[in-house]
């Protein structure tokens, strides 16, 4: 056998093995093919089996040196080969059309889900704002405090590079910072004179009450830092857990400064509004004891300590 014959026989055997493997994989995958494509899939299997038979027949003729006209085999292989390619192309295009249609359907579904999610978030946030407003109705002097302090907290948070969802959770936490006071009786919450030890204990329980209320709501867990920890102090003398320094979540450390500024810069039943210069001097004096020094440093550089009045500062805030 010369080298050319050896090469031809090797090529035919290799082609036979390739077609055999392809036919095996094709038949095994047939169970996962959609019903609409099953007939074409079976036709493809028949054509592959035909090619396999043709290869074996060609090999037999070649090895036996039979006088069978190879031109007939070649023409037949070319014909069915072209038909096979046509069929594969048709199935491929059909599959592509289905993929495009499915992608279009998925895009429509995704858009609908996004709209629903937006509406759901909007409903949640409206509910949160409603809770904050309901708390303010108990005490007319604090009306607007929740909205203002949420905005101030958000402004300070931006100075620390917080963005996106972090600001969203901080805003929700600020809006709900006093939600635990729902568990405090009006007789204690509105009392103008000194609190008794028992009354003070009730007041200091409100962060724990907030945690017990909100921790059961998965949606609000990321916003818990402020309602739970905004009465903690940098030196560890705060409540309810006596956290110290950076043990206190950053959101709560930021809120503590914002809350104090707003409370002192506006009229309350127990004091008149302080001048902003005095408010900011007070905050600066409590850095390292009540407040995180870094939060104070960044806050003092903001417009809240440069404006002529608290109203001017709030109105000019973006």
C-alpha positions as CSV (number, residue, x, y, z in Angstrom):
1,X,0.0,0.0,0.0
2,X,1.5,3.3,-1.1
3,X,1.6,6.4,1.1
4,X,-1.3,8.0,-0.8
5,X,-3.6,5.0,-0.3
6,X,-2.6,4.9,3.4
7,X,-3.5,8.6,3.7
8,X,-6.9,8.1,2.0
9,X,-7.8,5.2,4.2
10,X,-6.7,7.1,7.3
11,X,-8.8,10.0,6.3
12,X,-11.9,7.8,5.7
13,X,-11.5,6.1,9.1
14,X,-11.1,9.4,10.9
15,X,-14.2,10.8,9.2
16,X,-16.1,7.6,10.1
17,X,-15.1,8.0,13.8
18,X,-16.1,11.7,13.8
19,X,-19.5,11.0,12.3
20,X,-20.0,8.1,14.7
21,X,-19.3,10.3,17.7
22,X,-21.5,13.1,16.3
23,X,-24.4,10.6,15.8
24,X,-24.0,9.3,19.3
25,X,-24.1,12.8,20.8
26,X,-27.0,13.8,18.5
27,X,-29.1,10.8,19.6
28,X,-28.3,11.4,23.3
29,X,-29.3,15.1,23.0
30,X,-32.6,14.3,21.2
31,X,-34.5,13.9,24.5
32,X,-33.9,17.6,25.3
33,X,-35.0,18.9,22.0
34,X,-38.4,20.8,21.8
35,X,-41.2,18.9,20.3
36,X,-41.5,21.3,17.4
37,X,-37.9,20.4,16.3
38,X,-38.1,16.6,16.9
39,X,-39.0,15.7,13.2
40,X,-36.0,17.7,11.9
41,X,-33.8,16.3,14.5
42,X,-34.7,12.7,13.6
43,X,-34.1,13.6,9.9
44,X,-30.7,14.9,10.8
45,X,-29.9,11.6,12.6
46,X,-31.0,9.7,9.5
47,X,-28.7,11.8,7.3
48,X,-25.8,11.3,9.7
49,X,-26.4,7.5,9.6
50,X,-26.5,7.7,5.8
51,X,-23.1,9.5,5.8
52,X,-21.7,6.9,8.2
53,X,-22.9,4.1,5.9
54,X,-21.5,5.9,2.9
55,X,-18.1,6.3,4.5
56,X,-18.0,2.6,5.4
57,X,-19.2,1.6,2.0
58,X,-16.6,3.8,0.3
59,X,-13.9,2.2,2.6
60,X,-15.1,-1.3,1.7
61,X,-15.0,-0.5,-2.1
62,X,-11.6,1.1,-1.8
63,X,-10.1,-1.8,0.1
64,X,-11.6,-4.5,-2.0
65,X,-10.7,-2.7,-5.3
66,X,-14.3,-3.2,-6.4
67,X,-15.4,-1.9,-9.8
68,X,-18.3,0.0,-8.3
69,X,-18.4,3.5,-9.8
70,X,-17.1,5.9,-7.1
71,X,-18.6,8.8,-9.0
72,X,-22.1,7.7,-8.0
73,X,-21.1,7.6,-4.3
74,X,-19.4,10.9,-4.6
75,X,-22.4,12.6,-6.2
76,X,-24.7,11.1,-3.6
77,X,-22.5,12.3,-0.7
78,X,-22.4,15.8,-2.2
79,X,-26.2,15.9,-2.7
80,X,-27.1,14.7,0.8
81,X,-24.2,16.7,2.2
82,X,-25.7,19.9,0.8
83,X,-29.1,18.9,2.1
84,X,-27.6,18.2,5.5
85,X,-26.0,21.7,5.6
86,X,-29.3,23.2,4.5
87,X,-31.2,21.4,7.2
88,X,-28.7,22.4,9.9
89,X,-28.9,26.0,8.8
90,X,-32.7,25.9,9.0
91,X,-32.6,24.4,12.5
92,X,-30.0,27.0,13.6
93,X,-32.0,29.9,12.3
94,X,-35.1,28.6,13.9
95,X,-33.3,28.2,17.2
96,X,-31.9,31.8,16.9
97,X,-35.4,33.1,16.2
98,X,-36.6,31.4,19.4
99,X,-33.7,32.8,21.4
100,X,-34.5,36.3,20.2
101,X,-38.2,35.9,21.0
102,X,-37.3,34.5,24.4
103,X,-34.9,37.4,25.0
104,X,-37.7,39.9,24.0
105,X,-40.1,38.2,26.4
106,X,-37.5,38.3,29.2
107,X,-36.8,41.9,28.6
108,X,-40.6,42.7,28.8
109,X,-40.8,40.7,32.0
110,X,-37.7,42.3,33.4
111,X,-39.1,45.8,32.7
112,X,-42.4,44.9,34.3
113,X,-40.6,43.6,37.4
114,X,-38.5,46.7,37.6
115,X,-41.7,48.8,37.5
116,X,-43.3,46.7,40.1
117,X,-40.1,46.9,42.3
118,X,-40.0,50.7,41.9
119,X,-43.6,51.0,42.9
120,X,-43.1,48.6,45.9
121,X,-40.0,50.6,47.0
122,X,-42.0,53.9,46.6
123,X,-44.8,52.4,48.7
124,X,-42.4,51.3,51.4
125,X,-40.7,54.7,51.5
126,X,-44.1,56.4,51.6
127,X,-45.0,54.2,54.6
128,X,-41.7,55.0,56.3
129,X,-42.3,58.7,55.8
130,X,-45.8,58.3,57.2
131,X,-44.5,56.6,60.3
132,X,-42.1,59.5,60.9
133,X,-44.9,62.0,60.3
134,X,-47.2,60.1,62.7
135,X,-44.5,60.3,65.4
136,X,-44.2,64.1,64.9
137,X,-48.0,64.5,65.4
138,X,-47.5,63.4,69.0
139,X,-45.3,66.5,69.5
140,X,-46.0,69.6,67.4
141,X,-42.7,71.2,68.3
142,X,-40.7,68.6,66.5
143,X,-42.7,68.9,63.2
144,X,-40.3,68.8,60.3
145,X,-37.5,67.5,62.4
146,X,-37.5,64.0,60.8
147,X,-37.4,65.4,57.3
148,X,-34.7,67.9,58.1
149,X,-32.4,65.6,60.1
150,X,-32.7,62.9,57.3
151,X,-31.4,65.5,54.8
152,X,-28.6,66.7,57.0
153,X,-27.5,63.1,57.8
154,X,-27.5,62.4,54.1
155,X,-25.4,65.5,53.4
156,X,-22.8,64.5,56.0
157,X,-22.7,60.9,54.7
158,X,-21.8,62.2,51.3
159,X,-18.7,63.7,52.9
160,X,-17.6,60.2,53.7
161,X,-18.1,59.0,50.2
162,X,-21.3,57.1,50.9
163,X,-23.5,56.7,47.8
164,X,-26.4,54.8,46.2
165,X,-28.0,52.2,48.4
166,X,-26.0,53.3,51.4
167,X,-27.6,56.7,51.3
168,X,-31.0,55.1,50.8
169,X,-30.6,53.0,54.0
170,X,-29.3,56.0,55.9
171,X,-32.2,58.1,54.9
172,X,-34.7,55.4,56.0
173,X,-32.8,55.0,59.3
174,X,-33.0,58.7,59.9
175,X,-36.7,58.8,59.1
176,X,-37.3,56.0,61.6
177,X,-34.7,57.1,64.3
178,X,-37.4,57.7,67.0
179,X,-39.8,54.9,65.9
180,X,-39.1,53.2,69.3
181,X,-40.8,56.1,71.1
182,X,-44.1,54.6,70.0
183,X,-43.6,52.4,73.0
184,X,-43.1,55.4,75.3
185,X,-46.3,56.8,77.0
186,X,-47.3,60.4,76.1
187,X,-47.2,61.3,79.8
188,X,-43.5,60.6,79.8
189,X,-42.6,61.8,76.3
190,X,-44.4,65.2,76.7
191,X,-43.3,65.7,80.3
192,X,-41.8,69.2,80.8
193,X,-40.3,68.7,84.2
194,X,-37.4,66.4,85.3
195,X,-37.9,62.7,84.6
196,X,-38.0,60.1,87.3
197,X,-35.6,57.2,87.2
198,X,-38.3,54.9,85.9
199,X,-39.3,57.5,83.2
200,X,-35.7,57.8,82.2
201,X,-35.5,54.1,81.9
202,X,-38.6,54.1,79.6
203,X,-37.0,56.8,77.4
204,X,-33.7,55.0,77.1
205,X,-35.5,51.8,76.1
206,X,-36.7,53.3,72.8
207,X,-33.7,52.2,70.8
208,X,-34.2,48.6,71.9
209,X,-37.9,49.0,71.1
210,X,-36.9,50.2,67.6
211,X,-34.7,47.2,67.1
212,X,-37.4,44.8,68.2
213,X,-39.9,46.4,65.8
214,X,-37.6,46.8,62.7
215,X,-35.4,43.8,62.9
216,X,-38.4,41.6,62.0
217,X,-38.7,43.5,58.7
218,X,-36.1,42.2,56.2
219,X,-36.5,45.3,54.0
220,X,-35.5,47.6,56.9
221,X,-32.6,45.6,58.4
222,X,-30.0,47.6,56.6
223,X,-31.5,50.8,58.1
224,X,-31.3,49.6,61.7
225,X,-28.0,51.3,62.6
226,X,-29.5,54.7,63.3
227,X,-32.7,53.7,65.2
228,X,-30.7,51.3,67.3
229,X,-27.5,53.1,67.9
230,X,-28.1,56.9,67.6
231,X,-27.8,57.4,71.4
232,X,-24.5,55.7,71.7
233,X,-21.6,58.0,72.5
234,X,-18.0,58.0,71.3
235,X,-16.6,57.6,74.8
236,X,-18.9,54.6,75.6
237,X,-21.3,56.4,78.0
238,X,-24.3,56.2,75.7
239,X,-27.2,53.7,75.5
240,X,-28.6,51.1,75.0
241,X,-25.4,49.0,74.7
242,X,-22.6,51.4,75.7
243,X,-20.7,51.0,72.4
244,X,-17.5,53.0,72.1
245,X,-15.6,54.6,69.3
246,X,-15.8,52.8,66.0
247,X,-17.9,50.1,67.5
248,X,-20.7,52.5,66.8
249,X,-21.9,52.2,63.2
250,X,-20.8,55.2,61.0
251,X,-24.4,56.0,60.1
252,X,-25.3,56.4,63.8
253,X,-22.2,58.5,64.5
254,X,-23.1,60.8,61.6
255,X,-26.8,61.0,62.7
256,X,-25.8,61.9,66.2
257,X,-24.2,65.2,65.0
258,X,-27.1,65.9,62.6
259,X,-29.7,65.3,65.3
260,X,-28.0,67.5,67.8
261,X,-27.5,70.4,65.3
262,X,-31.2,70.3,64.3
263,X,-32.5,70.0,67.9
264,X,-30.4,73.0,69.1
265,X,-31.0,75.1,66.0
266,X,-34.8,75.0,66.4
267,X,-37.2,75.9,69.2
268,X,-38.1,73.2,71.6
269,X,-40.3,73.3,74.7
270,X,-37.3,73.2,76.9
271,X,-35.2,75.8,75.0
272,X,-35.3,78.5,72.3
273,X,-33.3,78.0,69.1
274,X,-29.6,78.6,69.6
275,X,-27.6,80.8,67.2
276,X,-25.7,78.6,64.8
277,X,-22.4,79.8,66.0
278,X,-23.2,78.5,69.5
279,X,-24.7,75.2,68.1
280,X,-21.5,74.5,66.2
281,X,-19.3,75.5,69.1
282,X,-21.2,73.1,71.3
283,X,-20.8,70.3,68.8
284,X,-17.1,71.0,68.5
285,X,-16.7,70.9,72.3
286,X,-18.2,67.4,72.4
287,X,-15.9,65.9,69.8
288,X,-14.2,62.9,71.3
289,X,-16.7,62.5,74.1
290,X,-20.2,62.5,72.6
291,X,-19.3,62.7,68.9
292,X,-16.9,61.0,66.5
293,X,-14.1,63.7,66.1
294,X,-13.8,63.0,62.4
295,X,-17.5,63.5,61.8
296,X,-17.4,66.8,63.7
297,X,-14.4,67.9,61.7
298,X,-16.1,67.3,58.4
299,X,-19.4,68.8,59.6
300,X,-17.8,72.0,60.8
301,X,-16.6,72.6,57.2
302,X,-20.1,72.4,55.8
303,X,-22.6,75.2,55.3
304,X,-24.5,74.3,58.4
305,X,-22.0,76.2,60.5
306,X,-21.7,79.2,58.1
307,X,-25.2,80.3,57.4
308,X,-27.0,83.1,59.2
309,X,-29.9,80.8,60.3
310,X,-31.0,77.2,60.4
311,X,-33.8,78.1,57.9
312,X,-31.3,79.5,55.4
313,X,-29.2,76.4,55.7
314,X,-32.1,74.0,55.2
315,X,-33.6,76.0,52.3
316,X,-30.3,76.2,50.5
317,X,-29.5,72.5,50.8
318,X,-29.8,70.6,47.5
